[in-house]
Amino acid sequence: MKRCLSLLLPCIAAMTLAQAAPGAWTHQSSEGEDATSAHYYFYSESGGKVDRVRWVWNGGAQHDPTVTDFLIGPDRIAAFLAEPILASGGVIIPPEGYHKRTAEICKKHDILYISDEVVTAFGRLGHWFASKDVFGIEPDIITFAKGVTSGYVPLGGLAISDKVLARVTGKNSNGAWFSNGFTYSGHPVSCAAVLANFDIIEREKILEHVREVAPHFQASLRTLTKSPLVGEVRGLGLMACVELVADRQNVGAESTDLDGEIAKRVDRHCFELGLIVRPIGNMCVMSPPLVITKAEIDKMVSILRQALDRTAEDLTKEGKWKA
Ligand SMILES: Cc1ncc(COP(=O)(O)O)c(C=O)c1O
């Protein structure tokens, strides 16, 4: 993976993106996952393992590496797919060592480890990729999208490790052609945006900037736990979630309708005050621009605080909630 990733960036600058091996370009993120499965089937056929048909996904914040090892049976697992941080699932940070342990188990059983870095790659956690730099693992395949163009135009892709590449090329391919692509794979307009984006990230030292402001972002948001409506604040880098609850005794339990109502109101007040948060159930999820300054972080947290206060006030007046 190291060679793959270090190759990926300079290669991109030097040649047509669609040819920037090892990897593949897609139009959006899910296609990256489709292309990943195609790679897997080709890979496993070369390795004589076509009987492995299950994919394990770490969704639902399962976060129990023993599941792979003991419950399903390693011989029945084709690949393990995990986000470094579960993003849309509520910004769930894995327990210390979780990714290392799952990666070790996968390696032991020759199960492909696929890291879905659609959210975390290209700066969100202050690094080009989070798998190695933040979590110390080298996946077999990394899928990415969003940050590769900073979202200005659609593009996704996957980076493939030497191990997978060796299995599907040269003699190991047994003369078979691996044929996989999409109409707009590696579209030149999107690829031009990638080059411009990477130039800016490097020139303006955006990764360094994220690493500098992220601790302030995380610490400032955590001050919101003083509000009786906040059950938990969690996050890493420039990703965060403020989880709202009517009853703090219920943190971690199934969210109630009132929890969801609180989040909707906080979201509405934030919008009126000039801040857009992403409401997911009873959570306000935030991924601010990577160039956010400390002053803007302070403004953001101040708006959230006002929105929480206004929500508490409204609900108390309406007799729906009391502190
Ligand atoms: C981690 C992750 N993977 C995959 C996807 C799917 O992306 P797309 O809609 O571009 O296919 C998303 C979408 O938000 C995502 O957050």
The ligand as an ORCA input file, in Angstrom:
! r2SCAN-3c Opt
* xyz 0 1
  C     -17.982      6.367      3.845
  C     -18.860      6.393      2.605
  N     -18.733      5.421      1.699
  C     -19.496      5.421      0.575
  C     -20.435      6.406      0.342
  C     -21.258      6.366     -0.907
  O     -20.942      7.444     -1.718
  P     -21.646      7.740     -3.143
  O     -22.990      8.260     -2.849
  O     -20.753      8.760     -3.779
  O     -21.680      6.479     -3.910
  C     -20.597      7.440      1.256
  C     -21.581      8.516      1.021
  O     -21.712      9.477      1.744
  C     -19.792      7.441      2.431
  O     -19.901      8.416      3.342
*
